[in-house]
Amino acid sequence: MRKLILFALPASLLAVLAGCASTPPEEDPVNIKLNDLDARTARIERVVSNQSLLELAQHVDALQGEVRTLRGRIDELENANQALRKQQRDLYADLERRIGEGGAAGAGAAAGAAAAASAAPEQAAYTQAFDALKAGKYPAAISGFQGFLGSYPKSELADNAQYWLGEAYYASRDFPNAAGAFQAVIEKWPDSRKAPDAWLKLGFAQYEQKHFADARSTLTQVTHKFPDSEVAKRAAERLQYLPAEGSSGSH
């Protein structure tokens, strides 16, 4: 009987031990904490990543907006540059045309003013200044025409000299003095054949100084005073470039 009890006792212990072995052990609290931290870190990384992508997208949108703005500005500058180049070409074409006309006019006027000889001092002074203008030597032309007007104020070439003085200033981009010279033609020789051109170039000089209100008034008068003429046509063309009334630069 005792042997049976002793034999059964180890068997019971073995059963208990077997039952204990089948029960899963509790998870290590440290591992639980680490796993939780890993999960939180992963979530934070996803949030940060999404936020970074959002900020990057916003930055790209902003850059694209700036590029569009810059492209628009470039287009504006290109258009303005084209208009400026056209004005410059018109300036030199006009100057060459007028120089060609002035040469013939000067020769005809010289024949009446200095019939004695083409080498007369008055004609020589005018020719010297005019040749300097044709050669693009504007300071010499300015000095020459000023000297001519000082020495021969009553000459039949005086109105021409005054006008070409204005052209020499204008070609030098000295627009205030150019305007004064053209104004003198209008006031002193209102019936001169150079008066229509002087009116036109006065308006151009005012335009270049950004005296837009004055330019508009002068060029409008050109279209009224000399209708159906070349100067009226050119005045109308330049009026299209003028800003609206009241814009900055009006005088």
QUIVEN-V515332 format. One record per helix or strand of 3 or more residues. SS is the DSSP state (~ for helix, > for strand). FROM is the first residue (numbers start at 1). TO is the last residue. If there is no record, write none. Layout:
SS,FROM,TO / SS,FROM,TO
This chain:
~,2,22 / ~,29,113 / ~,121,134 / ~,138,151 / ~,158,171 / ~,175,188 / ~,195,208 / ~,212,225 / ~,230,239
